[in-house]
Amino acid sequence: MGLYERMTAADDSKMSVHAFCSATRLWALGDVTRAQVVAALALDTSDETDLDALQTAYGAAGNGVGKANYLIKIESVFTLAEVGHISKAQAKGILGF
């Protein structure tokens, strides 16, 4: 399905933007593992592909400030996507994957 589709879904497959962003922040801080994020959010293969793309972009974000800003960017993009203000193409463009 992919993360964008999960965040914008209108059925039981919908994922909470806040839960996703909280999990990814804890992963970035080293408090949980990737496997724990995948299990907690019941991510499928497409979701994991997007998660790995986000991780790659996060890793390329530079120093601590750049990385912190990228985490804010993830939440901002998915929050706007959730309510229909950002398309999938825009979301991927802003997030760099």
N, C-alpha and C positions, 0 to 999 in steps of 0.2 A: 504494500500500500504506500509506504513512504511517510515520513514525518509530517510533511505539509498536509497530506490527505488525512492523517490521523488527527491533526490539530483542528482541521476545518470540517470534519465529518459531522453529519447530523444524526448519526445512529449510535449504537452501542460501541462502535469501534473508536469513538472520539476519545482522545487523550487530553488530559488537563495540561494546559500550557504551563501552569504554575508547578505542577508535579514534575513535568519534564525538565523545566529550567532548574528547579531545586535539585533534582538528581544530577544534572550535568554539572552544576556548580560544586556539589559535594565530590563528584568524580574529579573535577579539575583541582580541587583542594587536596585530593588524595585521601579523603575520608571513606570513599567507597570505590569499588572496582568497576570496570566496564561490565563485567559479568553480572554484578549486582544491579546495575542500572538496567541492563537488558531484562533480567528476571523480574525486577520490581515493576517495570512498565510493560511487561509482556510484549517486547518488541519482536517483530518478525524480520525476515531477511532484508526486505526493502527498507524497513526502519533502521536496521543496523548499518546498511550501506550509507544512509544519510547521516547516521550518528558518526560513522568513521570519517565522512567528509567534513563534518563539523569539527571533529577532533583534529584533523589535519590543518584546517583553517585556523583553529585555536592555537595549534603549535607554531604556526607561521606568524602569529600576531605580534611577535617580538617580546618586549620586556613585560614586567608585571603589570604596568599600566595598560599596555596594549592588550594583554590577555584579559584583564578585568573589563576593559571596554568591549572586547569581543563577547564576553558573557552577557553584558548588558544588551548588546546588539541582538543576540539570539532571542532573548526574552522580548525585546521590543518588536522584532520582526514577527515572531509567532503570535504575539498578542494582537497585532494588527491583522495578521492573516486570519486568526480565529474569527474575527468579526467582519471579514470580507474586504478589508481595505488594502491588502497587498496580494497580488497574484503569486502563483507558484514561481513563475519566471522572475518576478521582482524579488521574491524572498531569496531564491537561490543566488541571484545577482548580488544582492546586498550582503549575503552571508559568504559569498565567494566559493560556491560549489555548484 
